[in-house]
Every structure is written in C-alpha cells, then in structure tokens.
Amino acid sequence: MKKIHILTFLAIGCGGAIGTLFRYTINIQTLSLLFPLGTLLENLVGSLLLGFLTGWIVNMKLNEIIKTGLGVGFCGGFTTMSTLAADVYSLFIRPSPFLVTLYIGTSIFGGIALAFLGFILGKHISLYYRNTKKEGEME
C-alpha cells in the first residue's frame, strides 16, 4: 500500500472545503428556479476544470500534493453526484419527463463533452506555456 503524505490529506481537505463553498454559493443563487440549474452548472464546470487539469498535467509537471488537492479536493467538492440524483428524483415526481430527460442528458453528455474540451484546452495551453517558457530561457 502506498504511503500517503499528511500534506496530501490537507490539500484534499482544503481543496474540498473551497470547492464545496463555491458549490454552495452557486446553489444559493439558483434555489428559486424550478430547474436545478445550480447543480447542472457545478457539474459541467467541474468536468471542464478536471479535464483542463488532466490535460495540463500531460505536458507540465505538477506537484502531486497540488494535483490531488485540485483534482480530488476542489473538483470533488465542487461537483456533486448525490445532488444530481436528488434533483432527478425531484423532477421525476413532478412529473416532468422532458425536464428529467433534459437534465440527465445535459449532465452526462455535457459533462463528458466538457471534460474532453477541458482536456484538449489544458493540453494545448500547457504545451504553449511550456514552449514559451523554454524560448524565454534560451534568450
């Protein structure tokens, strides 16, 4: 079993706390809506961010503690599968089959698409950053 550094736990905890506070802030702003827009935005933006972080790591070395704090901590605290499930149930008992289908489809397919987009952006931006940094060092 891999020994986990205490700083990794702290990074995950701090990242998770910050991500959760961001999620809470968005939810408070969207509670009055009849559609769970807050949860949808959190999960879509979180997918984009995690994809970007993953793409960035392809070309750039990132400290393992920071990487885990941002990915597992922040993105894990910011996104929410359990609230998505509760929102689906709430839409289902209304009943609103169109909204249920729209919500599930947008959450799943939008999340996957944005994760891919984030990965591509992170990979290309980090490559550009790495090459620009190397050129600056050569001059």
Residue frames relative to the residue before (quaternion, step in Angstrom):
aa qw qx qy qz dx dy dz
M 1.0000 0.0000 0.0000 0.0000 0.00 0.00 0.00
K 0.4654 -0.6960 0.4812 0.2596 3.55 -0.93 0.94
K 0.4056 -0.6979 0.5365 0.2460 3.56 -0.93 0.92
I 0.2111 -0.7878 0.5705 0.0964 3.57 -0.75 1.07
H 0.4306 -0.7183 0.5011 0.2178 3.51 -0.84 1.08
I 0.5706 -0.6164 0.4238 0.3390 3.60 -1.01 0.79
L 0.6163 0.5509 -0.3495 0.4411 3.59 1.10 -0.64
T 0.5780 0.5648 -0.3756 0.4537 3.59 1.16 -0.52
F 0.6529 0.5033 -0.3083 0.4747 3.58 0.95 -0.86
L 0.6540 0.5071 -0.3105 0.4678 3.57 0.98 -0.82
A 0.6473 0.5166 -0.3162 0.4628 3.59 0.98 -0.83
I 0.6477 0.5016 -0.3149 0.4793 3.57 0.98 -0.84
G 0.6671 0.5094 -0.3001 0.4532 3.58 0.91 -0.89
C 0.6800 0.4729 -0.2890 0.4801 3.58 0.90 -0.90
G 0.6584 0.5014 -0.3061 0.4705 3.57 0.92 -0.90
G 0.6567 0.5146 -0.3037 0.4600 3.57 0.97 -0.86
A 0.6443 0.5206 -0.3194 0.4604 3.57 0.99 -0.82
I 0.6727 0.4809 -0.2971 0.4775 3.58 0.91 -0.89
G 0.6509 0.5157 -0.3143 0.4600 3.60 0.93 -0.85
T 0.6536 0.5113 -0.3045 0.4676 3.57 1.00 -0.84
L 0.6428 0.5118 -0.3240 0.4689 3.59 0.99 -0.75
F 0.6198 0.5213 -0.3367 0.4804 3.59 1.04 -0.74
R 0.6552 0.5144 -0.3058 0.4610 3.58 0.94 -0.95
Y 0.6522 0.5180 -0.3102 0.4583 3.57 0.90 -0.90
T 0.6450 0.5305 -0.3175 0.4491 3.58 0.95 -0.89
I 0.6606 0.4864 -0.3068 0.4825 3.59 0.95 -0.83
N 0.6587 0.5199 -0.3177 0.4413 3.60 0.90 -0.90
I 0.6336 0.5360 -0.3328 0.4478 3.60 0.94 -0.83
Q 0.6797 0.5044 -0.2835 0.4509 3.58 1.01 -0.83
T 0.7772 0.3522 -0.1686 0.4934 3.61 1.14 -0.54
L 0.3632 0.7736 -0.4646 0.2320 3.63 1.25 0.13
S 0.6788 0.5215 -0.3039 0.4183 3.60 0.99 -0.73
L 0.5520 0.6179 -0.3952 0.3966 3.59 1.22 -0.20
L 0.4839 -0.6652 0.4875 0.2928 3.57 -1.15 0.56
F 0.6917 0.3867 -0.2344 0.5630 3.55 1.33 -0.21
P 0.4624 -0.7074 0.4572 0.2771 3.64 -0.89 0.84
L 0.0243 -0.8506 0.5245 -0.0277 3.56 0.67 1.15
G 0.6167 0.5691 -0.3526 0.4141 3.59 1.00 -0.77
T 0.6855 0.4697 -0.2839 0.4784 3.57 0.83 -0.99
L 0.6284 0.5338 -0.3359 0.4553 3.57 1.00 -0.80
L 0.6726 0.4901 -0.2961 0.4687 3.60 0.87 -0.93
E 0.6456 0.5294 -0.3254 0.4438 3.58 0.92 -0.88
N 0.7090 0.4564 -0.2706 0.4645 3.57 0.84 -0.94
L 0.6556 0.4970 -0.3247 0.4666 3.61 1.00 -0.70
V 0.6750 0.4708 -0.2949 0.4855 3.59 0.89 -0.90
G 0.6350 0.5324 -0.3253 0.4556 3.59 1.02 -0.76
S 0.6302 0.5198 -0.3254 0.4761 3.59 1.06 -0.75
L 0.6419 0.5146 -0.3121 0.4750 3.57 0.99 -0.86
L 0.6784 0.4986 -0.2928 0.4532 3.60 0.88 -0.93
L 0.6774 0.4770 -0.3028 0.4711 3.58 0.89 -0.88
G 0.6169 0.5301 -0.3338 0.4765 3.59 1.08 -0.70
F 0.6484 0.5167 -0.3096 0.4655 3.57 0.97 -0.90
L 0.6555 0.5145 -0.3048 0.4613 3.57 0.90 -0.94
T 0.6574 0.5064 -0.3027 0.4687 3.57 0.95 -0.88
G 0.6628 0.4981 -0.2957 0.4745 3.59 0.97 -0.86
W 0.6211 0.5481 -0.3303 0.4524 3.57 1.04 -0.80
I 0.6691 0.5275 -0.2929 0.4339 3.56 0.94 -0.93
V 0.5323 0.6307 -0.4072 0.3913 3.60 1.17 -0.48
N 0.8099 0.2767 -0.1204 0.5030 3.61 0.92 -0.89
M 0.7590 0.3334 -0.1782 0.5300 3.57 1.18 -0.42
K 0.4030 -0.6698 0.5577 0.2791 3.53 -1.04 0.74
L 0.0193 -0.7820 0.6225 -0.0244 3.51 -0.91 0.98
N 0.5622 -0.6151 0.4402 0.3345 3.53 -0.89 0.97
E 0.5487 -0.6557 0.4199 0.3045 3.58 -0.88 1.01
I 0.6468 0.5200 -0.3185 0.4580 3.57 1.01 -0.80
I 0.6607 0.4868 -0.3011 0.4857 3.60 0.94 -0.86
K 0.6382 0.5372 -0.3190 0.4499 3.56 0.94 -0.92
T 0.6926 0.4634 -0.2739 0.4801 3.58 0.89 -0.93
G 0.6359 0.5352 -0.3257 0.4506 3.59 1.01 -0.77
L 0.6964 0.4558 -0.2685 0.4850 3.57 1.00 -0.82
G 0.7301 0.4446 -0.2448 0.4576 3.58 0.84 -1.00
V 0.7594 0.3490 -0.1935 0.5138 3.56 0.53 -1.19
G 0.7198 0.4656 -0.2544 0.4478 3.57 0.86 -0.98
F 0.7871 0.3452 -0.1996 0.4706 3.58 0.26 -1.26
C 0.7189 0.4321 -0.2703 0.4727 3.59 0.67 -1.04
G 0.6398 0.5226 -0.3235 0.4614 3.59 1.06 -0.70
G 0.6880 0.4602 -0.2759 0.4887 3.58 1.04 -0.74
F 0.6611 0.5259 -0.2973 0.4450 3.56 1.11 -0.70
T 0.7333 0.3707 -0.2243 0.5240 3.59 0.96 -0.83
T 0.1034 -0.8248 0.5555 0.0220 3.56 -1.17 0.46
M 0.2437 -0.7735 0.5744 0.1113 3.54 -0.54 1.21
S 0.6506 0.5381 -0.3288 0.4231 3.58 0.95 -0.80
T 0.6656 0.4701 -0.3136 0.4874 3.60 0.98 -0.73
L 0.5763 0.5569 -0.3770 0.4644 3.59 1.09 -0.60
A 0.6674 0.4977 -0.3020 0.4644 3.59 0.89 -0.92
A 0.6581 0.4989 -0.3081 0.4723 3.59 0.95 -0.85
D 0.6422 0.5224 -0.3178 0.4623 3.59 1.03 -0.79
V 0.6194 0.5291 -0.3383 0.4711 3.58 1.02 -0.78
Y 0.6471 0.5148 -0.3158 0.4653 3.56 0.93 -0.86
S 0.6583 0.5153 -0.3076 0.4544 3.60 0.92 -0.91
L 0.6665 0.4779 -0.2991 0.4878 3.58 0.98 -0.80
F 0.6451 0.5525 -0.3112 0.4263 3.56 1.04 -0.81
I 0.7224 0.4429 -0.2637 0.4609 3.61 0.92 -0.82
R 0.4847 0.6884 -0.4354 0.3186 3.64 1.18 -0.12
P 0.2400 0.6991 -0.1399 -0.6589 2.21 1.59 -1.71
S 0.0212 -0.7879 0.6150 -0.0220 3.52 -1.08 0.77
P 0.1541 -0.8427 0.5084 0.0876 3.60 0.36 1.23
F 0.6215 0.5406 -0.3548 0.4422 3.60 1.02 -0.69
L 0.6917 0.4703 -0.2836 0.4690 3.60 0.88 -0.94
V 0.6072 0.5416 -0.3534 0.4615 3.60 1.05 -0.72
T 0.6820 0.4868 -0.2808 0.4681 3.57 0.86 -1.01
L 0.6476 0.5185 -0.3119 0.4631 3.57 0.95 -0.89
Y 0.6831 0.5034 -0.2820 0.4478 3.56 0.88 -0.97
I 0.6823 0.4701 -0.2884 0.4799 3.58 0.84 -0.96
G 0.6768 0.5053 -0.2981 0.4446 3.59 0.85 -0.95
T 0.6775 0.4798 -0.2912 0.4753 3.57 0.92 -0.93
S 0.6450 0.5298 -0.3236 0.4456 3.58 0.97 -0.85
I 0.7413 0.4185 -0.2409 0.4662 3.58 0.74 -1.02
F 0.7623 0.3796 -0.2249 0.4735 3.58 0.58 -1.12
G 0.6290 0.5182 -0.3324 0.4748 3.58 1.08 -0.68
G 0.6463 0.5266 -0.3152 0.4535 3.58 0.99 -0.83
I 0.6664 0.4862 -0.3016 0.4781 3.57 0.95 -0.87
A 0.6573 0.5101 -0.3132 0.4578 3.59 0.92 -0.90
L 0.6913 0.4670 -0.2863 0.4711 3.59 0.92 -0.86
A 0.5928 0.5403 -0.3711 0.4679 3.60 1.10 -0.54
F 0.6507 0.4970 -0.3103 0.4830 3.60 0.98 -0.83
L 0.6458 0.5110 -0.3169 0.4705 3.58 0.94 -0.89
G 0.6538 0.5129 -0.3098 0.4620 3.58 0.92 -0.89
F 0.6338 0.5285 -0.3272 0.4604 3.57 0.99 -0.84
I 0.6693 0.4928 -0.3001 0.4680 3.59 0.86 -0.95
L 0.6640 0.4949 -0.3063 0.4695 3.59 0.90 -0.89
G 0.6671 0.5073 -0.3041 0.4530 3.58 0.87 -0.92
K 0.6565 0.5154 -0.3038 0.4593 3.54 0.98 -0.88
H 0.7111 0.4542 -0.2669 0.4656 3.60 0.85 -0.95
I 0.6654 0.4927 -0.3130 0.4654 3.60 0.93 -0.82
S 0.6627 0.4909 -0.3189 0.4670 3.60 0.95 -0.77
L 0.6198 0.5283 -0.3388 0.4711 3.58 1.08 -0.69
Y 0.6416 0.5090 -0.3107 0.4824 3.57 0.99 -0.87
Y 0.6573 0.5124 -0.3005 0.4638 3.58 0.93 -0.94
R 0.6641 0.5058 -0.3029 0.4597 3.58 0.91 -0.93
N 0.6853 0.4760 -0.2912 0.4679 3.60 0.90 -0.88
T 0.6357 0.5158 -0.3252 0.4734 3.60 1.03 -0.73
K 0.6413 0.5205 -0.3112 0.4700 3.57 1.02 -0.81
K 0.6521 0.5095 -0.3123 0.4665 3.61 0.99 -0.83
E 0.6452 0.5196 -0.3200 0.4596 3.59 0.98 -0.86
G 0.6486 0.5223 -0.3097 0.4590 3.59 1.02 -0.79
E 0.6564 0.5061 -0.3103 0.4656 3.57 1.08 -0.70
M 0.6509 0.5335 -0.3190 0.4359 3.61 1.11 -0.65
E 0.6451 0.5530 -0.3326 0.4093 3.61 1.05 -0.60
